[in-house]
Amino acid sequence: MEIVNEFDPLASSNTQDNNAEFEMDLNFGNKSDSNGAGILLRNYQTPVKETNTMGTLIDLYDTTEESTNNNNPIQRQISGPTDVRSKISTNNAPIRPARPPPPPPTKKRAVSENSLIDLDPKFVNLHIKPSNSSRSLKQASTFFIDSPPNPRDTRTTTRPSRSGSSFHNDSSLDVARLPVTREPQPLNSGSSFFYDNMSSADASEVTPQKLFGGREQIMQTCMEKRQEEYTIRKPFKIFVGTWNVNGQNPPDEVTDWLSTDDLVRDPPDIYFIGFQELDLSKEAYVFTESWREDNWIVAVSRSLPHVNVKYHMVKSIRLVGMLLLVFVKTMHVLSIRDVTCHQVGTGLLGRMGNKGGVAIRMDLHNSSICAVNSHLAAHLEQCQRRNEDFRDICSRLQFNINGQIMPMSVFQHDVVFWLGDLNYRIQDLSSEYVKELIDERGYKLLKEKDQLNIERGDQRVFQGFNEGEINFRPTYKYNPGTDEWDTSEKCRTPAWCDRVLWKESVLSLRTGANAKPQSSVDLLKYQQHMKLKLSDHKPVSALFQVKVKVIDESRYKKVFEDENRRLDKLENEYLPTMKLNKQHVDFGEVKFQQPKLETVEIDNDGMRPCNFEFICKNKETNICQKWLTITKPKGCLLPGEKLVLEFEVYVNRLSAPLLNSGEERLDDILILHLEGGKDFFITVTGKYLPSCFGMSIEALCRLQKPVTMVSLEEIRDLSKIQPNRGADFVSSENEVSLSVPKELWTLVDHLYTYGRKQEDLFQQPGLHSEVEDIRDCLDTKVDTTTGRMRLPGSNHSAAEALLILLEAFPEPVIPFHIYQPCLEVCDIFFQCKQVLQGMTRHHRNVFKYICAFLRELLRYSSENGLDVDLVAQIFSGLMLRPPSKVRKPRMEARLDREKAQKFVTHFLVNAYDE
């Protein structure tokens, strides 16, 4: 490939590729004619992307059970630098004890249902029984199911009215019979067949779940502080298993993993079962349905112990190839509540779900349990990337629980189980020597060279987590179907990639106000299962005994009455007061996609509990600007307590254009309202440094100097240029502009020169720190006199920076106004070329340049692993996306994505001449 430009004296001396199909003359410093002279391209392509938060990628690879708002840090593409992200505490995270359930009512009531279904042990038949009760639980159409779910079914459970029937642990009832109603479910939010039962005790009974308002919130906080006084510990056996199945179809059953002899004799109370690489097809990246998920759920259901025990699947969640299942003995179902899930993609753009984590949390009696199934970055040299993936998952996993305004984080649970293919390898030892040590069971040296043990020992990852003693062979990599080590061309070194770790919260370790910490989790067994030879990984399991907090009714009532009397006295004698250590937050200089954190400490210096809440200003619907996040916008402080509020500023692709153009500034005033007291005003300021990321194509093509050397007034004027005023629009006769943005040219030139043969290009994410270095380089050093330059960081980081640049354009490469026409003509190549004439010259040049570059990359597919379908899938979500306000039903959006990929594919496989 030859890239010719007038300012680059090296262009003519570079190695030429006679088969290259595109040339580019940037015409830096020269007046461009209206026909875009200097561009000779014969191919190009267009992409499709959704518009809500991150286009198709966010909708597919990072969704929550609840719709996300623009304030949510989950919507980010890239996490911040290590110094900021390291403040995510895994040891001292604020613990939110589980909400104490009410004591069982003294008056027993029968369960009211219309119909019931039992779980068939072989997961093939549904047995419907008529209900013995005449009362209807719900007037709506309701059916009951107790079999693992079909992912294509959009059913989700609902709770009955509190004035309706009550559920109690009565031995005469079949507690496996749970109602399910037909209701829509958010994309990729996981399927649940768990019924969140709530007691409807008499009005005279103590029921904290009924508490609403200020006093009730204070009472709940007081009760949580004293929960050790009214709970007892009961042991529960929990099985945690993980298996990377390498995209293989499941066998009929996997009893050698899930139902070993000891598990059949004493079946676990709960199963957390995680899979990775469940589905390796490219369709798994785009569509939520996967028949492999159904088949693996069937295999798991058949393999659980079935001797005098029944299990109920309470929740499942899948993100591309990661699947997490939770099965519970039916006798414990009524003791479980607030089951919810979330998922985080950490793959390309920090979002794609080929890597990342899925998690399910629940309350078992009065203990909160969370399980995270993750698949981290691969390859020996990607240890730092794995650490970043872990921090990403920790910071972005959030659980929205009914009745609670603030979402819960991973580390706000009593017990956290972390399982999955963590991909940490054995370093500094040759493959042959590692195999010799394995044969001699020389595991001590191997564990010293294990990357996870090294990183944990240096407190860089999994801080505060525990892992059992490893006394089994490495779980990776085997020839599928055998127990032989990998004999392929790559010949991977054996490693313990598949792990199970756990962590207990600080509060859960204490059994009294002044008591010493005592562990509530005991590891009974940690092993791999060599009999299963389906994959290149071996499954791993860990068996735990967890001491769960269970409410004692008499103690609960006593503590409740005591706190009620104390609160009455405080309310009668004192008014709420609070002081802040500062009321001005200054973030200083802020860059694109680089979060900065500031804190404010609030102190209840009065004698009465204080309810505080950030409230909206007049005529505004949000408590703060979109670029600002407040970790705890509402809460309660007891007398003498202090709380550190964290404020994080993060400029993403949505807010960057407005800040670049001067329409918005990093200024805000927050109102902290104290119930029954005065309001506090907190001012927030910062200085945003303009970046090429978030600027329009039209503006960048008119910038001759790095963006940091251009005045704010000029940037604002350029940002006002719209790309829909006609393909031949020229703002002035003497306008000097570039054919394509110099920043885009620099990235493409770097990738073609150094990365066209890079393995897994555009499939493996780069490092956050390297992407930031590339951003700073483009913003400060690239101008029309720079010439060809090598960017800092790896080729993967440069590739990710290119994708972020394309995604950050306020108007995509193919403008919004021709998005729908492009989809309508996606079947006919000639019409596809015609519709692109509606773009401005600069947008058309950028489109042709990128597509020609992609065609060149596809010529090296044997080295870089790219193919037409994959390239079309990735770039269709970046260059061709619908307007941000357009939200379509899931099926219609799926069809649009297919059309967009088809549109792009035309320009990858056909020559293009205007």
N, C-alpha and C positions, 0 to 999 in steps of 0.2 A: 504494500500500500504506500502511496506517495501523497503526502500532504504538503502542498505548495503554499507558501505565504511570503509576501514581499519583505516582511521584517525579519525573517529567519534566515540567516546566512547558511545555516546547516542543512536547510531543507534539501538542497540539490545534492548534497554529499551523502545523505542517508541511503541505506540499502533500498533499492526499489523492488517492488513486487510486480512482475509483469502481469500477473493475474488480478491485480487490484481493480476494484470496480468503482472506486470513487476518488475524487480529488477535491481539495478544498482550498480556496484562496480567501483568506480572511479579509484581505484588503485593508489591513490595519492602517489607520491614518489617512486613508483615501476616501474620496467621496464615492459612495456606492450608487449605482444606477438603480432605477426602479425595477429592473428585471433581475436583480440579485446576481450580477456578473461575478464570475469567479467560482461558481458552484457547478460542478459536473457530477451529478449523481444519477444512478440508474435504478436504485432501489430505495424504498423506504417503508416505514411501518407506523402503526398507530396503536395506542393502548387505551384500555378502559379502566376506569376506577370509580368507585363510589365516592360520594361527596361528604358524608356526614362528618367524619373526624379525620380519617386518614385514607379516604377512598376505599376501594375494595379491600385493601390489605388490612385496614383496621377492622372492617366489618367481618372479615373472614377469620382473622388470626388473633384478635384480642377483644373479646366481648365479655360482658358481665351479665349477670342475671337481670340486672336493672339497666335501663338506658343510662349511658354515661353523659355527663355534662362537660362543657368545655373547660371547667375548672379542674377536672379530674386529672391527676398526674398519670392515670392509666393511658391517656391518649397520647403520650409522648412517643416519639420515634426512637430517641436515643437517650440513655441516662447520662447523668452528669459525670464530672470528673471524680476520680477516686476520693479526693479529699472531702467532697461533699457527700458522696454516696456512702462513704465509710461511717457517716454519722447515723446510719441506720443501725440501731442497736439491737443485737440479738440477745444481749444479756440483761439489759436494763429497760426493755420496752415496757411501756405502761400496761399493766395487766388488767383486763376487764373480767372480773369473775363472772361466771355464768349467773344468769338471773335466777334467783332462788324460786323454785316452784312452790305452789301453795301446799299446805299439809293436806293429805287426803281427806275429803269430806266424810263425816261420820255416817251420812246417809248414802247408801249405795244405790246407784241407778243403773238401769239396763242400757245396753247399747242399742240405738235405734238405727236400723239399716233397711234398705229395700231389697238388696240381693247381695250374696256373698260368693267369693271365689276362693278356692284352695289352690295352693301351689303344687303342681304335679312334680314328683321327684325327678322325672326325666325331662321336665321343661317342654312338654309337647302338648299336653292337654289342659284345657281350661274347664274346671268343674263348677258350674253355676248352681247355687243352692238358693231356694227361697228363704227369705228372712222370717224369723219367728216373731219379729216385732212389727207392730202395726203403725208405729210412728215413723214419719218420714224425716230422715236426717236433713235433707235439702230438697227444696221444691224443684230445683232444676234437674235436667236429665243427668242421672248419676249411675255409674256402674262401679263394680269393685273388682280389683285385680290383684293378684299376688304372684305374678310371674315377672321375670326380667323384661324390661321394656323394649319396644321397637323404636329405634332412633327416628324413624320416619313419622312416628306418631307424635303429635304436638300436645299431648295431654300432660297436665301437671296437677298435682294434688292441691286441694284447698281445704281450709279448716271450716268447720261448721260454725254457725252463729253461737255466741256464748250463752245465748238464752235457750239454745236447743239442748240436745241430749248431751250427757256427760260420759266420759270414758274413764273407766277405772280398771285396775289390774285385778280382775275377778277371774278366778280359776275356772269358772263355769263358761267363760267366754272364749271364743277362738280369736286370739289377739292378732292373728295373721290376716284377718279380714279388714282390708283398708279401702276406703272409698277413693275414687279418682273421677274427676269431672273433666269434660272436654273444654279446655281453655287454651288459647294460643300461648306459645312459649318463645322467648327470645332466641335468636340464632346462637347455636353453640353454647347454650346455657346449661346443658346437661339435662338428662331425663330423670325424673324422680317418681317413685311410686310409694313415697313415704307420706303418711298422714300425720300432720303436726297436731297432735291432740291437745286440747286445752280443757281443763276442768271448769265447770260452771257451778262453783260452790254457791251455797246460800249467801245472801247479802250479809249475814252476820259473821260469816267465816272470813278468816284472814286470807286474802288472795292478792299477792303483789302484782300479778299480771293485770289486775283491774286498775292499777294505780295510774292516774294520768294527772298532769299538771305539776306545779312547782313543789308543793309539799310531798306529793307522792314520789317525785323523782329523788328528793332528799331522803325520804324514808328508804327507798330502794338502795341508795348509795350506803346508808348507814347499815342496812342489813347485809349488804355485800361485804362490808368491812368486818363483820362479826360472824361470817358464815361458818367458820371453824367451830363456833360454839354450838351450832345446831345441826351439824352434819356428822355422820359416822362414815368410816371407810369400809367399802366392800370390794373384794377382789374380782376383777373381770379379766378373762383371758382374751388377748387380741393377737390375731395373726396378721402379719404385714409381709406381702410378697411382691416381687418385681421380676419382670422378664422382658427382655428385648427379643421379640419374636421374628425380626428380620423380614417382615412382610409375608410370613408363611401362613397358609391356611391351618386352622386348628385341628388337632386330632379329635376323636370322639370325646375324650375326657383327659384330664390331667391330674388324676388322683395321686400320682407319685409326687406331686407338688402340694396339693391342697388337702389331701386326705391320707396322709401317712398313718401308720398303725397307731402311733401315740395320739394323733388328732382324732381318730375314730373312737378311741377309748375315752378321751376327754375332749369333746369338740370345743373349739374356741367360741366365745360369745360374739365376737365381731371379726370379720374379714375385711382388710383393706388390700385390694389386689390391683397392681399397676402394670400396664403394658407400655412398651415403646416400639416404634416402627411397626405398629399394627397394620398400617396400610401405607405402602411406599409408592402407590400410583400417583400420577400428577393430578388426577381428579380429586384426590383427598385434600389438596391445597385449596380447591375452589368450592367443592360441594360438601354440604354437611352430612349427607347420607353416606354410609359405607356398609356394605353387606358383610364385610369382615367383622365389624363390630358386633353385629347380630350373632354371627357364628361363634365368636369367642365368648360372648355372654352365655350362649347355650352350653358350650364346653365347660365353662366355669360352673354353671348351675348344676350340671350333671356330676361334677367332680367333688362337690362339697359333701361332707358327711351327711348321710341320710338315715342313720340308725337311731331311732328314737329322738330325732331332732329335726326341726324345720327352720329354714332360713328365709329371710325376706330381703330383697334388694332394695335398699332405701334410697340410693342415689347412684347415678353414673354421669360421667362427663368425659368428652373426647375432644381433643384438639389435634387434628391431622392424624398423626400416628400414636399419640399418647392417649391412653384410656385409663380411667380410674374407676373402680367399682367398690361399693360398700355393701356387704351383706351382714345382717344382724339376725341373731336368733329371734324367732317370732315372740318368744316370751319377754323380750326386752323392748319390743317396738314401742309400747306405750310409754316407756321411760325416756324416749328420745324426742327432742324437739329442735327447732331452728336449724334444720338441715339446709345448707346452701353451698354453692360452689362458685368457682371463678377460674379463669385461665389466663395465662400470659404467654405470648409468643416472644421469643428472643432471637429468632432467626434473622434473616435479611431485613434491613431497615428497623431492627429491634422489634419486629412484630410477627414476621412469618412464623407459622406454627410448626415448622419442621424441627425446631428446637424451642425449649421453653418449659412450662410447667402447668399442670392442672391440679386443683386442690378441692377438697371437700371438708367442710367443718360441720360439727354437730355438738349438741349438748346431750350428754348421757347422765341422767339424774342431775346432779348439780356440778358436774365437771365438764369442761369444754375440751374437745379433742379435734385436732386438725391433722389431715394427711395430705402431703404434697408429693405428687408424682412428677419427676422432672427428667428431661433429656437434655443434657448440656452439650456444649460444643465438642466436636470430635478432634482427633489427631493429637499426637504427643506434644507438639510445640504450642498447642492452644490452651495451655494451663491458665494463663491470665484471662483469656476469653471465658473460660469456664467460671472463674471467680466472678467476672462481671455478670455472667448469666445468673449466677446465684444471687448476687445483689439486686439485679433487675427483678427477679421473681419475688424476692422478699419485699421490695419497695412497692411493687405494682399489684401484688395480690391483695384484694380487698373483698370482704364479705358483707353484703348488705342483708341485714337481718330485720325482719318485720318488727315494726314498732320502735326501731332505733334509728336516729338520724345519722349518727356517725358510723361508717363502716368499720369492721374489725380488721386488723392486720393479722398476719400469720402468728406473730409472737405474743398476741393477746389471748392465747389459749393456755389451758393448764398443761396440756401435753401436745407436742407436735411430732409427728412421724414424717420423716423425709426419706423417700424411696425413689429408685429409678436408675437409669443408666447415666451415671454422673460422668463417665468417660475419662476419669483421672487414670493416668497410666503409670507404669514403672519406668523411671528414668535412669540414665547413666549406666545402664547395663545392656549388654548385647542380647539379642533374642536367644542365641544358643546358650548363653550362660544362664539366663532366666529359666529356660526349660530344664537345664541340669539341676538348678536349685529346687525346682518344683518336684522333680523326680526324687530328690533327696529330702524333700519336705523341709528345705531350708527357708522357711517362710520369714524368719526374723530379719534377714538381710533384705528380702524383697519388700517387707513392710516398711523398712527404713527408707527405701527408695520409692515408695508409693507416693505419688504427688498429692493425693488427698491428705495423707498423714502429715506430709511436710507442710502443706498450706494450713492445715488446722493447727499444727504445732506453732506456726508463726502468727497465728491469730488473723490470717487474711481471709478466712472463709469458714463457714459453719461454726462460728464462735458459740461456745456453750453447749454444743451438741455432743452426744455420746455415741459410740459405736461398739458393738461387741467384739470380742477377740476373734480374729480371722484365722481359722484353722482348716481352711478348705482351699482347694486348687483355685487359681484365677478363673473367672467366669467368662473370659474372652481371650483369644478368638479361636473358635473351633471350625473345622470343616463341617458344614451342616450335615446332619445325619450320622455323625461319628463322634468319638471322643478324642480325635486327633487334632493337634494344633494346626493352625492355618498353614496350608502349603501353597497358597495362591502366589501370584507374582509379587504382591506387596509383602507377604509373609509378616503379618503384624506380630509384634511382641505380645505375649500373654500379659493380661492385666486384670485387676479386680475392678472392672468398670461398674458393675452392678452392686449397689450398696443399700443398706438400710441404717438410718441414724435416727436418734430421737433427742428431744429436748424437753425439759420440764421448766415451767415458769417459776419465778422466785416465790410467788405467793403460794403456789401449790405445794412447795417443799416444806412449808411451815404448818405445824399442827396446833399452834397456839400463839398468843400475842408475843411471848418472849421465848418461845421454844426454838431449839436448834433445827436447822433444815433437815428434813428426812425425805428420802426418795420415795415417790409413790409409783415408780416404774421399775420392775425387775425383769431383766432379760433372761428367758428360760432356755432359748436355743437360737443359734445363728448358723445357717448352713446353706449350701448350694445343693442342687438336685441333678446329679450326673445322669440319671436314667432318661431324662428328657433330652433328646438329641435333634429336635426339630430345627433349631436355629444355630447361628454361630455364637450365641450367648447361652449360658446356662441360667435357669431361674434360681433366684435366691429367696430365702424366707427367714423371718425372725418371729419368734413367738414370745409375747410379753405377758406379764401379769401386772395389771394396772389397778391401783387402789382408787376407786371412784367415790366421790363424795355423794352420800345419800342423805336426804332430809330426814331428821327425826322430828316427828310432828309436835310432840310435847315441848321439846327444847325450842323449836321454831316459834311457837306461840309465846313462850316466855320471853324470848329475846325481842320479838316484835312488840309486845306490850311495854317492855322496858324502854325501847327506843321511842315508842309513841309518846310515853310520858315525858321523856327527856326533851323531845322536840316541842311538845306543848309548852314546856317551861321556857325554852329558848325563844320561842315565838312571842311569848308574852312579855319578855324582859328586854329584848335587844332588837335592833335594826341591822340589816346586813350592811357590811362595809368591806371594801377591798382596796388594795393599793397595787400599782404597777411600777416595775423598776424603770420603765421608760415608756413614752408615748409617741416616739418617733422612730421609725424603722427606715434606715437608709441602706440600700443594697449596693451603692456605688455603681461601677461600670458593669453592665450586663450584656452578655453576648448571646447570639442565636443558639438555642438548644444547649445552653450551659447553665444548669440550675444554680441558684445561690440561696443560702439558708440564713435566716436571722431569727432570733428568739426574743420573746418578751415574757418575763416572769410575773405571774399574778399571785397575790398573797391574800388570803382571808385573814385579815387582822382583827376581825370582830369576834363576837361571841355566838354568832348564829350562822348556820349553813347558808351558803350563797349559791343561787342559781344564776349562771351567766350565759349570755348568748350574743353572738354577733348578729345584728339585724340590718335590714336593707335601708338605704337612704330613700328619701322621698322619690316616688315615681320610678324606682329601680327595682328590678326583680331578683338581682343577685347581691349577695352581701359584699362581694369584692369583684375586681376586674378579672377577666378570663386568664390573664397571665399570672395570677396570684393564687396560691393555695394555702389554706389555714388548716392545720392538722386537727384541731379540736374546736370547731365553731360553737359548741354548746356543751355545757357540763355543770357540775356541782362541786363545790369545795366545802369541806367541813372546817370548823374553826381551827385556826393554826396551820392549815394545810397550804402548800404552795404547788403551783403547776406552771410548767414551762410550755408556752404556746410557740409552735414553730410556724414561721411564715416562709414560704418558698416561692421565689419568682422563677418562671420558666417560660421563655419565649419560643413558641413552636411555629409551625408553618401557618397557622391560622391568625396569630397575632402579629407576626413579623411584618407582613405587608402594611398594616395600619401604623406600626411604629416607624417603619422606614419612610412612609409618606408623610409623617407628621400628623396624621389624623388622630392618633392617640399618643399619650406619653406615659412613662412609668410613674404615675402619680395617682394616689388614691387616698381616701379617708375612710377608715373603718369605724363603725359604731359598736362598742362593746356595752351591751345593756345588762345591768344588774337588777334582777327582779326585786322590787321593793326598795331599791336604792337609786343612785344616780348613774348616768351614762358616761362612759369614757370614750374619748375620740383619739384614735391612733392614726397618725399620718404615715403613709408609705411613699417613698421616693426612690428613684434610681435613674441612671443614665444609660439608655440603650445605645450600643454602638452599631450603626447600620452595617448590614452584611449583604453580600450578593445573594445569599440564601433568603428568599422571601421577596426579592425584587422581580419585576416583570421582565420578560424577554425583550420587549421594546426598550425598556430603560437600560438594560445591560448592554444592548447593542449600541447604545449612544454614549456609553462611558468609555473614555480612552484611558483613564487612570484607575488605579485600585479604588474601590468604593470608600475606603477610609480616608482617601486624599481628596474626596469630592465634598463640596459644601452641602450642608443640609438643605439649603434652599434649592440647589440644583437637583438633588435627589428627589425632593418633593415635587418639583416641576416635572421631572421625567416620569415619576410614578403616576401622573395624571394621564399619560398617554394610554389610550385604549386600543386593543388589537382588533376591534370590530368595526372600524371605520372604512373598511375596504382594503382589498389586497394591495392596491397601489398607492396607499396613502403616504404622503411625505409631508412632515410638519413644516419644513422650510426648504427653499431652493438650495441653500448653502449648507444643509445639514450634513455632517460627517458621521457616518455610522459604520459599524462592522457587519459583516455578513451573518455571523453568529456571535454570541457572547464569548469574550476571551476566556472567561472562567470555564465555560463548557468546552471550548476547544482545548484548553490545558488539560482538563480531566480526560477527555477522549484521547488526546495525543499520548498522554502518559500510559493509559491502559493499552492502547494499541502497541506502543513501543515496548513496554515492559511486561504487560499482563495478558497478551492475547493467547498465550499458551498456559496460563495459570490454571491449575486444577481447581475445579468447583468454583469458577468465576461466577459472580452474581448468585451464588448459592450459599456461600459461607459469609457471615457478617464479619466486619472489621472490628478493631478495638476502638472504644469510645475516645480514648486519649489521642489516637492517631487521626481519627476523623476530625477532632477539634483542631489538631495541628494543620490538617489540610484546609479546613475552613479559614484559619488565620492566614495561611499562605495565600489563598485565593483573594482574601479581603485586603491584604497589605502589600503583596509583592507582584502580582500579575498585572502588567499593563501592556501596551502595544509595542514596547521596546524590549520586553523581557526575552522573547524567543522561547525556544523549547526548553523546558525545565523538568527536573525529576521531583515529584512531590514527595513529602515525607511519609513514612509509614509503608504498610504492605499494600499489595495490589488489591486485596480484599477490602481494605479501608478506603482506597481510592474508588473502587467500584461502588461501595455503599455511599460515599460522598456524592457520586454522580447521581445515584437514585434519589438521594435526599434533595439535591439541587432541582431535579426534574419535578419532584413532588411539591417543592416549596414555591414553585411559580404560582402567583395568584391566579393567573389565567393559564390553563395547561397548554402544552405545545399545540394541540388541536383545540381551539377555543370552544367555549361552552356553546356558542350560538350555532355551531355546526355539529355538535355532539349527536343529536338525534338524526340528522341527515346521514351521518356516517353509518349509523346502525342500520338505517333503512336500505342502504345500498351495499351492505357487507358481502352479498353473494356474487356481485359482478365487479370484477377488477376495474374495468373501464369506467364505470360509474364512481367507483371509489376514488380514482384519480381526478375525476371531474369535480367532485364535491370539495376536494382539497384546494381548489382554486379560490374558494371563499376565504382563505386565510391571508393575512398580511404577508408581505415578502419575508420579514424576519422569522415569523412562525413557520413559514413553509421551508425556509432554509434550514432552520433548526431540525425540523422533522426529517428532512431528507438527509441531513448530515448524520443524525443519530441512527437512522435506519441503514444507511450505507455502512456505518461503523459496525452495526450488529451483523450485517451480512458478512463482513470481513471476519468477525469473530467466529461465525458459524463455519468458516472454512477450516478452522482449527478445532473443530468439535471433538476430534479424537484425543486432543490434549486437554482442553478446558472443560469437557463434559457437557457442553451446551447442545441443545437441539432446538429446532424451530418452535415446537410446542412450548417448551420451557421459556424461551426468550419472549414469545408472544404473550405468555401468561404473565410474566413479570412486568414487561413494559406496557402492556395494555392497561394496567392499572395506574400508570403514571402519566402517560401522554394524552390519553383520551378518557376523560372522566365526566360524569354528569354534573350539572350545577349543584352547589352545596344544599340548596333548599329542596331539591327533588328527592323524595323518599318513596320508593316503590315497594310493593309486597315482595317477599322473599323469592317466589318463583319468577316473577317478572324481572327482578334484579338479576337473577341467575341467567335468564335468557339474554339479557343485555350484555352481561359479561361474556357469554359465549359469542355473541355477535361481534363484540369489540375484538376478541381474540382472533376471530375469523378475518376481520378487517385488517388487523396487523399482519396476519400470516400472508395475505396477498403480497405485501410489500417485502416480505422476507424471501419469497420463492419466485417472484417475478421481477424482471427488469422494469424500471420506472422511468419514463421519459414524459416530460410535460407536453 
